Amino acid sequence: MPKVNYKHEKRQRELDKKKKKAQKIKQKEIKKNIKPEENPVPPSET
């Protein structure tokens, strides 16, 4: 039975975390850029 390569597994987990974090940041930027255009805030009349 082959040995488990723990370093490889750890590296894969780290890469997955980086990828997930990058996707979150990208989604936040997209959301931030789109939101003001779609929902302009009308000036308050007070």
BELHU-V212035 format. One record per residue. N is the residue number from 1. RES is the residue in one small letter. SS is DSSP state (2 for helix, 1 for strand, 0 for the rest). PSI is psi in radians with two decimals (none if undefined). Layout:
n->{N;N}
res->{RES;RES}
ss->{SS;SS}
psi->{PSI;PSI}
//
This chain:
n->{1;2;3;4;5;6;7;8;9;10;11;12;13;14;15;16;17;18;19;20;21;22;23;24;25;26;27;28;29;30;31;32;33;34;35;36;37;38;39;40;41;42;43;44;45;46}
res->{m;p;k;v;n;y;k;h;e;k;r;q;r;e;l;d;k;k;k;k;k;a;q;k;i;k;q;k;e;i;k;k;n;i;k;p;e;e;n;p;v;p;p;s;e;t}
ss->{0;0;0;0;0;2;2;2;2;2;2;2;2;2;2;2;2;2;2;2;2;2;2;2;2;2;2;2;2;2;2;2;2;2;2;2;2;2;0;0;0;0;0;0;0;0}
psi->{2.28;2.65;2.67;2.29;1.62;-0.59;-0.71;-0.76;-0.75;-0.76;-0.73;-0.71;-0.75;-0.73;-0.69;-0.72;-0.77;-0.75;-0.77;-0.74;-0.73;-0.69;-0.70;-0.80;-0.75;-0.76;-0.70;-0.74;-0.75;-0.81;-0.72;-0.69;-0.58;-0.68;-0.84;-0.57;-0.72;-0.66;1.31;2.42;2.07;2.53;2.42;2.49;1.11;none}
//
